[in-house]
Amino acid sequence: MKKHLTIFFLFICSFNILTGQEPETIFNLANASYEKADYTMAINQYEKIIKLGYESEELYFNLGNAYYKSRQIGNAILHYERALRISPGNKDIEYNLRLLNDQTVDKIEIIPRIFFMQWWFDISGFYSSDYWSKILLITFTLSCIFFGLFYYVLSPERKKGVFVIFLMFLSISLLSL
């Protein structure tokens, strides 16, 4: 019985190791295809990684480069924009995107956003999504703590102050969504 359990355990572990390396090996294969100037193969490999559910700034950036080299400007712009959405403020992505937008045939005027919408996008694009999730966790935890304190504080003056602090942290956590 122990032998069967050991074999089963080794089988499960080896399966997890093999599946954990698959996107990384596909990515390396795609990069090698790109270096050999086989852009269609690189595009297929990068797309396969995306179909597996993986996303990263480097993946979209490399896919945009492969589309650019294969003269598919529209797809290149799309994937550069996806990379820029994951990593706002990346100078390389912004440069490539500007370069491709200058090469497009149709010059479409972008309608400016309303000032408060522009402020919202500027603030939300200032930090990465990981940073915003950390802000959310910290402020939501603090709001839960202050909500709990609200019920245990007996004096009405302190209750008002604790409640205001609770609302402040709750609103910050909701804004960081």
Stockholm file with secondary structure:
# STOCKHOLM 1.0

chainA/1-177         MKKHLTIFFLFICSFNILTGQEPETIFNLANASYEKADYTMAINQYEKIIKLGYESEELYFNLGNAYYKSRQIGNAILHYERALRISPGNKDIEYNLRLLNDQTVDKIEIIPRIFFMQWWFDISGFYSSDYWSKILLITFTLSCIFFGLFYYVLSPERKKGVFVIFLMFLSISLLSL
#=GR chainA/1-177 SS CHHHHHHHHHHHHHHHHHHHHHHHHHHHHHHHHHHTTCHHHHHHHHHHHHHTTCCCHHHHHHHHHHHHHTTCHHHHHHHHHHHHHHSTTCHHHHHHHHHHHHHCSSCCCCCCCCHHHHHHHHHHTTSCHHHHHHHHHHHHHHHHHHHHHHHHCCSHHHHHHHHHHHHHHHHHHHHTC
#=GC SS_cons         CHHHHHHHHHHHHHHHHHHHHHHHHHHHHHHHHHHTTCHHHHHHHHHHHHHTTCCCHHHHHHHHHHHHHTTCHHHHHHHHHHHHHHSTTCHHHHHHHHHHHHHCSSCCCCCCCCHHHHHHHHHHTTSCHHHHHHHHHHHHHHHHHHHHHHHHCCSHHHHHHHHHHHHHHHHHHHHTC
//
